[in-house]
């Protein structure tokens, strides 16, 4: 007896990937790696 369909598996995979990428982006933006990020607008003060 099959309990899940291929469409459900694909949907769950896409949601997991989306959440993983969102978490990685938030970690990069607000976590320890953000110390190496530079604001391009601050570099070109007129």
Secondary structure, 3 states (H helix, E strand, C coil): CCCCCHHHHHHHHHHHHHHHHHHHHHHHHHCHHHHHCCCHHHHCCC
